[in-house]
Amino acid sequence: MGHPMNKLTAGLLAGAALCLSNPAHAASPSSPATADAANPAGSADQTPAPATSAPAAPATIKDSSLGTSVIGRFFNYQAAEWGKAASPLETDPNAPPSRRPDWAPAPVTAPPYPFTEWPYGGSELMGLTRPSSVDSPLMVALADTGLGKAMASSHIQVYGWVDVGGNLSTSNVHQGNQPAAYAYAPNTVTLDQAVLYIERTPDTVQSDHVDWGFRVSGIYGSNYRYTASRGFLVDRGLFQKNKINGYDMPMIYAELFVPKIAQGLLIRVGRYISLPDIEAQLAPNNYMYTHSLTYTFDNYTNEGIQLTLAATKNLFLQLGVSMGSDTALWNSNKKLPNIAVQTYGQSIPYGTDASGHTLYTADTLFPNATFKTDPGAVPSLTACVRYQTDSARDNIYLCADAINSGTWGYNNLQWFGMTYYHKFTSNTHVSFESYTLYQKHVVNIDAGSPGAAIYAAGGTPFSPQFYPFNGPGGAYCADPSAVSCTAHVFTALAYWNWEPTPMDNLSLRTEYYNDEEGQRTGTKTRYYEVGIGWQHWFSPQIEVRPEVTYYRSIDGAAFNNDFSTGNTAFAKNHQLLAAGDIIIHF
């Protein structure tokens, strides 16, 4: 097993090689904005940035032509946008600019991509966010009502989307597509997510006054399992009943923008999406319907305070403190009974020797009669640096995410990595990510080990007595006699993207994922994945994303396992998945 930092260095060199592989074709400047983007830009916690180009400026329509009834205006506006890449509504010629004049041009457009700016998390798009900038049929429908006028004057918007998807798979047992996500159940059609945002975004373009904002989000559907935070809303439905659909609130935060510090300081407090990654939980923020393993087994949300400083127009610095990852703040003081210690003391039976005598072990991981509900609920530090060139052709984002002592927690991942974006031509770019992560003192669940006996007897906070379903995995340690070990992951992921038309994007996903102790995916193996997806927009509000993906696990049979029942009789080391979804924005 190589040292994690050596592996990260290899990932950084690979990212640099991508840039050097095609030095030609600087990005051409985008044309002026014609309307606001229909979908969220960048990470799932970012505000939509204005769309910066369209195939041609769409014919404008007057607001009065949409009618006066709320329902009529909603559907008339959807119809008016059909076949266009941007809103056809007339815009105010006296409206302030949507980005700072000396800022880099937007590297891509939405449609056909899921964002207009290279993604980063924990902040609004600095220098690019104006209040009430989301192209929302619902807000257009409400515009002439008393409620709509009050919201407009307060710069508060309500919007969202519904995402329905399905798949056909060579796997067929219950939840057998795992560890592939988000289409974890083979040969099904599901409500992936219905999402509602209520928000006010601070104005980060201006530089003359302090501004404020907030977001409250709700998600319902099968994807709630991927935003889960220990002790927050989903516990009973996900961990006790394994319900197909559930509800979560992945973002609840307040923001303050202070413009007079360097190029601006954004302060965010609350529950927010974790900072790094190409992908995001919320459907419109992704190139493809399914997600990479790199993203699926990452940390998802933090609760705390996050600072983002635009030191210059090119260099952003981020520093944050959270209570671990994917865990509620109150878990820092909550306790659970150590069932194994209370039942056996420090003589927990775990097998027999060659003479038939019972072997005993002590719970050296959690020796006391109680333990914390989540040992990962401790103060943690996040630090990131982001650099983008003047042309926006290149962007690198380095992060150390939610770093603490690293003990095994619900999702207490010690994450060190990067994302890198490079634009080859006006219609081709690559998004690259590499990281290494680890957790310490992860219980050894290899059959016959003392750790497996401790785990089965209820001697850890994540034993099946507390998590009948979907609990954090244990490790398959190199030393079978070990009670615990450190679990590592190394990954390298790339999305290769081509825009054949202003309403279409083709993405090739290539991935290597090494789950060195099997703690993340449940199987100790290396994975290779290749998938191709088509993102087609009928309008800024409606998109479809069909795809085909092939997965291969090299060292173990990772697919067609039913982890909810322990049925591994039909396990395979390969899987072919055809999937797709439709997203309807409102």
N, C-alpha and C positions, 0 to 999 in steps of 0.2 A: 504494500500500500504506500503510494507516494505521499509526500508531505502536502497538506492542503494548499499552502501558499505557493509551492512549486507548480501545482496544477492551475492555480489562478493565474500565475504568470504566463503559463502556456496559453490560457484563454485570452489574456490581454494581447499576446503576440499574434494570436490567430485573428483577433479583431483588427489589429493594425495591418495585417496582411490583406484583409479585405479591401482596405482603402488603397493600398499600393497596387492591387491587382488591376485597377483601371483608373489611371490618373487623368484621363481625358474627360471632356464634357462637364464643364462647370454648370451648376444649376442656373437656369435662366430665370430672371425675375418674374414673379407672378403678376398677373394683371390686376387692376384695382378691384376692390370688393364690390360685389353687386348686391349681396344680401347676407344674412346671417346663416351660419351652418346649422344643419338640421339635427346633428347628433353631437354627443359629448366628444370633446377633443382630448387626446392624450390619455393619461391615466383615468381610471373611472371616477376619481374624486375631483377632476378638473372641470372647469366651466367651458362650454363650447366657445371656440374662437370663430370669428367671422370667416366665412368661406372667402378664399382669395382669388378664385378663378372659376370660370365656367366655360363650356364650349363656345358660347356666345352669350352676350347679355340677353336674358330672357325678356320677352315682351312684358311690359308692366301692366298690371291691372289696378284699378282703383279699389280701395277698401269698400266703398259704397256698393260696388257690383257684387259683393258677397252676400248681400241681403241683411236682414235685421234679426232673424231668429238665431238662437245659439246653435241649435242642431244644424240648421241650414248653412250657416256660416262655416261650421266645422267641415262639413262634407264638400261644400263649394270650394273651400280653400285646398282641401286634399286634391280635388279634381284639377284646380288651377295649377298645382305643382306637378301634376303627372307628366312624366317625360322630360322634366327640366332638372338641371343640376343645382338650382338655387331658387329662392323665393321670387315669385313674379310680382309681389306687391310693390307699389311705388315706395321709394325711400325718401326720407327728408333730405333735400340737398344741403340743408344747413346743419345736419347731424355732425357731431365731432368725429374725428378719425378713429378708426377701430384699433389702431396700433400706433405706437410711438414712431415718429418719422425716421429715426436713425436705427430702429431695430432691424434685425435680419428679416428678409422676406420669408413668408410661410413656405416651407419646403414642399408641401403637398396640399392637395385639396380634398374636401369632403363634401359630396362624393368625389371619387369612388373609394377613398380610403376612410378608415375609422377615425382619423384625426387630421388636423391641419398643421400641428406643431409636433416636433419630436417629443414623446411623452416624458414627463417627470411627475412625481407625486408629492403629496403633502402641501400643495399650494395651488392657488389660482395661476393661470398663465400670466406671468409678470409682464407688464408693459403691453398686454394684449386684451385684457378683459374689460368690457364695458357692462354696466348693469343692464338687465333685461335684454340680453343678446341672443337668446335661444329662439330659433325658428320653431314655434309651437302652434299647431292647429288649434289646440285647446285655448291658448291665450288669445289667438285671433278670434275664436268663437266668442270669448267672453269680453272682448274689447269694448263693446258698446253698452255693457251692463254696468250697474253701480259697483258690483264687486270687481269687475275688470278694470274700471277706472281707478278704483281705490288701490288695487294691486299695482297698476301702472305708475301711479303717483308715488308709491312706496318702493318701486323697483323690485317687487316680489313676483316670482313666476312659479307656476305649477305646470309640470309636464312629465312625460314618461314614455313608456313603450310596453308592448306585449311581444314576447318571443316564444314561438312554438317550434319545436324541432322533432326530428325522428331519425332512426338509423336502421340499417340492415347490416348484420355482422356474422362472421364465421363462428363467433362464440354464441352460446345459447343457454347457459345456466343462469340462474337468478343473479342479477348484477354482474354478470360475467365479463362485461367489457372492461371492467376495472383491471389495471390502474388507469386506463384511458378515461378521459373526462372531457366534457361534462355529460356526454351520452353514456352513462355508466350501465344502463339496463339494455341488454341486446334486443333488437327487433321490436322497438316500441316507438310510440309517438307521445310526447310529453309537453306539458306546459312548463317550459324551462324557467321563465321569469316574467312576472308582471311587476313593473317598477313605477314608483311615483316619487318625484322630487318636489319639494317645496324649498325655495331658496331665494336669497338675495345675494348677488355677487358684488364685491367691492370694485370700484373703478380703479384699476391699476395702470391705466394709460395716463391719466392726469397726474400732475406732480405738485398740486397746490394745496391739498387738504387731506386729512386723515379720513379714510372711509372704512365701512364695516360691511360684514355679510354673515350669512349662515346657510346651512343646508340641513334639512331633515329628509331622509330617504327611507323608503320601505320597499321590500322585495317579497313576493310570494311566488312559490313554485318549487320545482325540484332542485333548483340551484341554491336554495337556502342552505343546503349542507356545505356549500363551498365558501360561505361567508361566516360560518359559525364561530362564535366566540364562547369559550367555556364560562358558564354562569350567566349568559346573557340571552334571554328569550327562547333559544332553540333547545335547551337541555333536554326537556322531557320528550319532545317530538322526535329529535334526532338520535339521542343517546339511549333513551329508554324504549322507544317504539319503532324507530327506524321508519318514520312516516315518509311517504313519497314526496308530498308537498308540505311546505312549511313557510313560516314568516320570519323575517329578520329585518333589522334596521342597521345596515352596515355603515352608514354615515350619519352622525349627529354631531355637528360641530359649529362653532362660531369663529369668525375671522376679523382681523383688524389689519388694514393696510396703512403703513406709515411711509409716505413718499420722500421725506427729507433725509433719510439715512441711505447714503450711497445712491443707487438707482431705485431703491424701494425695499422695504422690509414687510413681509407678510407673516402674521402670527396666526396660527390655527390651534384651537383648543377643543378637545372632544374625542369622539371616535371617528377615525378616518382610515382610508385605504393605505396599506403599507407602501413605502415609497418606490422601490425599484420595480423592474420588470417591463417587458414589451407588452404583455397582456394585462387584462383586468377582469374582474368578476362580472361587470355589467356588459351585456351582450354587444351593444353597438361599438364598444371600444376595442374590438378585435378583428383581425383580418379573416379569421376562420371561425366556424361554428364550434368545433371541438377545441380543446386547449392542449398545449404541450405538457409533457410530464414535468418539465422545468417549472411551469406555472402551477400545475395542479397540486404539487406537493411543497409549495412555498408557504411562507406566512402571508396572511391576508389583511388583517386590520390591526391597528394600534389604538390605544386610548391614552392620551396624554397631551403634550404641547409640542408643536413643531414650528420652527422658525426657518424662513427662507429669505436670504438676502441676495438681491441682485447687486453684487459688488461692482460689476460693469454690465454692459449690454450683452457681453459674451460669457461672463463668469458668474455662476450662481453658487452660493454656499448654503448648506442646510445643516441645522443642528436641532435635535429633538430629544425629549425625555418621555418615555412611556412606561407603563406597568407591564413589561413583557410584550408578547404578541398573542393575539387571539384569546385574550382572557379578560374578564371583567375586573375593574379596579378593586371591587370588594373581595376578590379571591385572595388578596394579600393577607387577610386575617382569618379566612374561613378554614375550618378543620374537618377532617373525616376520621372515622375510627380505623385503626390498623387491624383488620379482622384477623390476619395471620398471627400477629403478636398477641392479640387478646385471646386467641384460641390455643396457640401452641407455645407461647412465650418465645424464647430464642432457640427452640429445638423443633424446627419445622421439618417434617419428613419429606425426603425427595427421591427415594429409591432404595435399592438394596445393593449390597456388595456381592462378590463372588460366592460368599458363604451363606448368602440369604439374609444377612443382618441388615436392619433398616439403617439408612444413612440420614443424618440430620444436618440442617444448616441454620445459621442465624440470618435474620433479615438485616444485613449490614447496610442496605440502602436506606431503609426507614426503620430504625431500631425501636422507636418509641410507640406508645399505645395509640397515638394519633399522628396524623401528618397533614400538611397543607393540602387543601383541595386541589391547588395547582402550584407546584414548587416553582414554576416559571413566572409566577406573578410577583416579580421583583422589579425595582427601578432599573431601566435599561436605556442605553444611549444609542441614538442614530446620528450618523454624520455622513454627509454626501457632498460631492462637488460635481458640478455640471459645466462643461465648456462647449460652446457652439461657435463655429466660424461665422464670419460676417456674411457669407453667402448662404449659410444654413446647409451647406453641402455635407458637412461633417458635424457630428455631435457625439460626445462621450460623457457618460454619467457613471461615476464611481460611488459606491455606497458600502458602508458598514451598517447593517440594519438591526436594531433592537438588541444590542450587545450587552450581556451581563455575565454572570458566572457560568452560564451554559448548562445548568443541570436539566435533566429530562423534565419537560413540561408538556402542557397540552400541545403547544406548537412553538416551543421556546427555541427557535432555530437561530444559531449564531451565523449570520449571513454576511458573506464578503463577496462582492462581485461588481459587475458592470453591465451596462447596455451601451451599444455603439450603433449609430445610424450613419449610413453613407449613401448619398444620392449619385448614381452613375450618370444618368441622363435626365431629361425632363420628365420621363415616364417610367424610370426604373430606379429602384433603391433596395437596399438590404437593411434589415434590422437584426442585430446580433446581440446575444446575451450569453454570459458565462458567469457561473458562481461556484463557490464551494461553501458548504455549511456543515455544521456539526451540532450534536448534543452530547453532553457528558452523562455518565452514570445511567445509561439506558439499560433496563433490565434485560438479561439474556433469556430469551424464550425458546432457545433450542431444546428440543425434546430431551428429557433426562437430566438437564442441567439444574443446579440448585436455584438459579434465578427463575426458571420456569415454574418450579414448585412454589416459590414465594409469590410469583405473579398469580398463579391459579388459586392460591389460598387467600387472596385478598390483601397481600402485603405491600401493594403499591397504590397510589391514588388513581391509577388507570387500569386496575384489574377489572375483570368482567363483572364483579359484584357491583361496581360503580358505573361501568360502561358496558351494558349488554351489547350495544351496537356502536360502531364508528369511533371507538376510542383510539387514542394514540398508540401506535405500534411499538412493540419491543424490538430488540436487536437479535440477530443471529451472529453471535460473537465468534471470532476466530478461535478463541480458547473455549472449548465446550464445558470446561469446569468453572468458568468465570460466572460470578453472580451478575456482573454488568460490564459494560464497555462503552467506549465512545463511538457513536455512529456518524459516519461521514457520507456526504454526497458530493459528486462533481458533475457538472453539466455544461454542455455547449449547445446553443440553439440558434438557428437563423431562419428568418422569413425573407425569401427572395421574391420581390414584387415587381409586376409589370402591369402598366395601365394601357390596355389597347384602345379604350375609349374613355371619355370623361365620366361614364356611368358604370365602368367595369374595371375590376382589379383581379388579376390572377396571382395567387400566392403559392409558392413552393416552400413547405416547412421541412427542414432537415434538423435532426436532433440526435444527440448522444447523451445518455443519462446513466450514471453509474451509482446505483444504490448499494454502497459497499457493505453494509450490514443489514440491508433489507428493512430498515426502520421506517422508511417513508412509504414504500409501495407494498410491503408485506412479503416481498421476494428478494432474496439476496442475489442480485444479477445486474448485468449491464444491459441497457436497452438501446436499440437503434430504431429510429422512426423516420418515415418519409411520407408526406401527404401533400396533395394539391387541392386548392380550394378556389372557388370562383365567387367573388363578391359582386353581385349585380344589383343596381339601384333602379327601380322604376320611377322613383321621385326622391327628393330629399327625406321623405317620410317612410318609404317602404323599400326594404331590401331583402334579398334572398342570398343564401350562402351554401350551395351544394359543395361537397368535397368527397374525396376518397383518400384513405390513410392506411398505410401498412405498418404494423408494429412487429418487432422481433426482440425477444428476451434471450440472451446468449447463454447464461449460466443456470437458468432455472425456468420452470414452466410457470409463467406469470399470469397467463390469460385463461379465461373460462373457469376461474375459481369462484366459488360462492363463499366469500369470507364471512357472511352473516351466519352461516350454518357450519362452516368448517369443511364443506364438501370440496375436495380437491381431486376427485376421481377422474374428472374429465379435463384436467389442466393441460394447456398447450403453451408452446413457446413462440407462437405467432398468432397474428390476428389481422384480418382485413375488414375495414369498416367503411361503409358508404353512409354518409350522413348529410344532413342539411337542415336549415331552419328558415323561418320568415320572421322579420322584425317589423312591426308596425308602430310608428311613433305617433304620439298625440300631444 
